[in-house]
Amino acid sequence: MTGPAAEVAELRTALRRALEQIACPAGTPLLVACSGGADSTALAAAAAYLSGGAGREGWPVSGAVVDHGLQPGSAKRARRTVELLERLGIPGTVLTVEVSGPGGMEAAARRARYAALRAARPTPESPVLLGHTLDDQAETVLLGLGRGSGARSMAGMARYDPPWLRPLLGVRRATTRAACDALGLPVWDDPHNADPRFTRVRLRREVLPLMEDVLAGGVAGALARTAAQLAEDLAALDEMAAQARHAVEVDGPEHSGLDAETLAEYPAAVRRRVLRAWLLDAGVRELSDARLRSADDLVGRWHGQGGLALRGGRELARERGRLVLRPSHTVVARPAPASTDSDTHGGTECNTDSGNAHDLS
């Protein structure tokens, strides 16, 4: 008796290893997000296999299909995807969402999708399985590089960012399609994934193939390895920053602050992480790189300058060797409108109905 096709076995192994790496015990219910595309369908099939049965202990799985209502026939497409999940032995549900809010259609769809998926988890401990592949990771790294978004963006998508689990970040997109073919599973190709209006589509169809040709292949894998290496470096810096914050954060009679003189002894990359985390925890939003560097100047380039105006009617100031937040009457200019391109950190891509190739696929 022959075993499964190599591509099918690869996906099952990738999912099992991912669950073991996050110490997700057998018996924990999983939620798989499925758009009907090759990536998420192949992932759903792997999850169905690992769900147990026939005396095997496994991870029970349910499925969710997000219908954004942005394409004609999206509700019918979502129902068909649920039927496909049920063919695999996975009970499925359509999550109908309303896409609205700032940042363009892609960003709004991503927010709505992720909120619905988070709420649909069977238990608070349940991971949500997303079908991002190595190819998606390579595209994300290129987007971050092209936008100058810094190392955190170029580190791409995290394999596990609770509750989001991406077991296929080491698997090629071609492998998921081959697995679907081997299992006789139909695949829906969203037309948005071929629409050149979307930056990610042009990266996929024009930029990456050209890079593969010029650099003699292996580019997608190299970009994914770069993301993994950067993620490890960022984790180390974040740990250093957490320790530094513990050392420099002080309480005062009226409000807390940061010991600026002690903070100045740390490298700039660590200082800015401390400042960012402290300001975010204090409710400050829209911290651009330029504004964060200006905040760091109150530590690393202190020469008696005035405070830095922040959104929300507050300013960051240095008082008696301490950084503090205080009320401000300074008017801060409104930022430029957010781009409507896809989020560079594993958010929406181009598909916006009953899932997304980059988010669910």
N, C-alpha and C positions, 0 to 999 in steps of 0.2 A: 504494500500500500504506500503510495507516494505521499509526501508531505505537501504543505502549501507552497505556492509560488514563492520565489526568493523575495519578491517585493512585499508580498503579504507578510511573510515571516519577519522581514526587516521592520515593518510598522508595528507589529505586535511586540517585538523586542524593544523597540524605542519607547513605546508606551509603558511597558512593564518596568523598564529601567527608570523612567522618569518618576513613576509612582514610588518606586523603592527609594530613589534618591531623596525624595521629600518626606520619606518615612510615613507614607500614607498607608495605614494598615488595611489589609483585606477586609471587606465588609463595609468600608466607607463608601457611601453613595457618591457617584460621580455625575456631573452634568456635562454632556458634550454639545457644543454649539455647532449647528450644521446648516450650511446654506444650500446644499445640494451640489456644490462644486467638488472637484476631485479631491482636494486636500481634506476637507472636513468630512466627506463621505468615507474616504479611506480610513480616517481616524475613528469615525463612528463604528466602522466594521471591526477595527482592532479592539475598540472598547467593548463591543458586543462579545467578542471572543473571550476577553478577559473577565467578563462579568460572572463567570462561574457556570454551574450546571454540570450535569453528569457526574456529580460527586466532587467537582473541582471547587475549591474556595476561590473566590474572586471579588471583584469590585462591582456591585450592582450599578447600572447606568441608566439614566434617562436622557432624553434629547430635547433640545430647544431650537426652534426655527424662528428667527426674528423677521417680521414683516414690517418694513419701514413705510410701505404704502407710497413709494416714490416712483414706481414703474407700473405701467398698465399690466394687469393680470398678476400682480404680486401676491395677492391673497390665494389665488389658485395655485401658484407655484409653491407657496409655503405649505399648503395642504398636501401637495404631491410629495414634498420632501418629508413631511411627517409620515406619510404612507411608506416611503422608502425606509425610514428608520424602523417602522413597525415590522417591515419585512425582515429586518436584521434582528428582530427581537427586542428592540428598544422602544419603550413607550415615549411618544413625542408630543410636544405641545407647541402651538404657534403663539409667539409673543408679539402682539401688535403694538407698535410704538408710534408716538407722535414726534416728528422731527422738527425742532424749532430751537431758537436761541442764537447766540452770537457765534462768530467764527466760520460762517459758511456752512453749506449743506453737509460736507464730509465730517466736519467736527461735530455738528449737531447730531448727525446720524450715529456717530461713534458714542457720544454721551448717552443717547437714548438706548442704544443697543447694550452697552455695558451695564447701565442701570437695570435694565430688564433682566439680563442674564444673572446679575448678582442677586436680584430678588428672587429668581426662579430656582436657586440652589435648593436641593432637598434638605440639607442641614447646613448650619453655619460652618462646619468643617469641610464641606464638599468642595473639591476643586472644580473649576470650570475648564474643560478641555478645549483649546483653540488650535486650529489647524495650520498655524504658521510654519513655513518650511525654511530650509536653508536659503532658498532663493529669495523669499520674503525678507529674511535677515540681511542679505547682501544689498537689496534695494534700500532697506532702511538705513544702512550704514552710508550708502552713497548720498541719500537725501540729507542726512545729518552733516556729512562732509561738505556738500554743496552749499548748504545754508549757513555754514560756520556756526553750528549750534553747540559746539564744544564736545568734549570727550563723552559726556553722559549720553548725548544723542547718538554719537557714533558707536557707542557700545551696543546700540540696537535694542532689541526686545529681550527682556529677561526670560529665562526658561521658566522660572516660577516667581510670580509676583502676586501673592495671594489676593484673590482666589484663582488667578489666571495661571493655568499650566499649559505650556507649549511643548509637547513631547517631541514634535517633529522638526525642531530647529536644526537637527543634523541630517535631515532627510531631504533629498532633492524633490522638486515638484514633479519631475518626470516619474519618479518612483510611485508617488501617490496615484497618478493616472494609470500606471501599469498595474498597480494593485487592484484598482477598480475594474480594469479590463479583465484581470485574472479571475475576479470574483463575479463577473457578469453584472456589475452594478452600473446603472445609468448615471451619467454625469451631466450636470447643467452648467453650461458656459455662459456666465452673465455677460451681456453685451457691453456693459460698462468696462469690463476688463480688456476690451479692445479699443476703447475710445481714447484717441490721442489728446483729447482735451486735458486728461489727467496726467500729471507729472510722472506718477509711478508707472503708468502704461508706457510712456516714452522711454523711461529708464529700462524697463523690461524688454522692450522690443527694439530699441535703437542703441542706447548707450552701452548696456551690458554686452550685447552681442559684438559690438565694435571693440570693446575692451578685451573680450575673449579672443578676438581675432588678432588684435595688435600685440597682446601680451602672451599669445600662444596658449591660451586656455587656463583653467584653474582659478579664474578671477572670483567667481562666486564663493568658492570654498575659502579662498584667501581672505575675502572680506568678512566672512562669517568667523574665521579664526581671529581676525583683528578685533571683531566685536567681543569675542570671548575673553581675549587678553585684556582689553580695555575694561571689561566688566570686573575682572579680578583686581585690576589696579584701582578702580573706583571704590570697590568694596574695602580695600586696605585704607584708602584715603578717608573714606567715610568713618571707619573705625577710629582712625587717628583723630578725626574731627570730633567724634563723640567724646573721646577722652579729654580732648582739649577744652571742649565746652564745659565739661564737668569741672575742670580746673579753673576756668576763668569766670564762670557765671556766679554772680554775687547778689545777695539780697540787701536792700537798703531800707531805711525807715519809711520811705514813701513808695518806691518802686525798685524793681530789680534792674540789673545792668550787667555789663561785661567789663572785667578788669582789662582796660586797653593796654596797659604796659605789659602785662603777662601775655596777653594775646599777641602782641607784637613780636614775641620771641619765636612764634611758630612760622613755618613757611606760608607764603601767600595763599597757596591752594588750600591749605588747611584752614587758614583764617577765614577765607571767603565761605567755606562750607559751614563753619561755626556761625558766621553772620547770617547766612541764608537760613539755616535751620532755626536760629533764634528769632529772626524777624518773621518767618512764616508762622512759627508757633505763637507769635504775638499778634497775628492777624494781618500782617502786611502782605499784600498781593502785588502782582505785576512787577516782580523783581527782575528787570532786564540785566544782562551782563554788565552794561555800562553803569547802571545805578549801583549794582553790587560792588563794582570796582571803586566807585566813588565812596561807598560806605567803608570799604577797606582802606581808603586814603586817610580816614579818621584814625586809623590804627598804624598803618605802615608808613604813611607820609604826613604825619601830624606836624603842623606848623601854626596852630592856633586858629585854623579856619572855622567858619561858622557851620551850623548844622546842615544836614541833607534832608530836603523836603521829600516826603513819601506820600503815597496815596492814603486816603482815609483821614486827612487832617492832622497828620503827625509828622514829626521830623526826628531824625537820628542825630544826636548831638554828643559831644564829649564834654563831660563835666567832672572836674576834680579826678581826672585819671580813669573815668568810667564812661562807657558808652551807655546812653539811656535813650528811651523813646519819650518824647514829650509832645504836647499839643503844638500845632503849627498853623499859621494863617497864610502860609505860602501857597500860591496856586500852582499846581503841577499841570503841565501841558498834557493834553490827551494823547494817548499813543496812536500810531497809525492803525487803520483797520486790519484785523487779523487776516492772514492769507487763507484762501479757500482751498489750498492744496491739502493733501493728506497730512495728518499728523505724522511726524517723523519717528515717533516712538511706538510703533506697533498699533496705531490707531486705524482709522478708516483708510481705505485705499480708494478704489473707484467704484466698487460694487456697493450699492446702497439698498438693495432689496433682498428680503429673506436671507440676509447674511451678507458677507463680504469676503472676497477672495483673500484679502490681506488679514482680516480679522477672524474669519471662520473657515472659508474656502473648503 
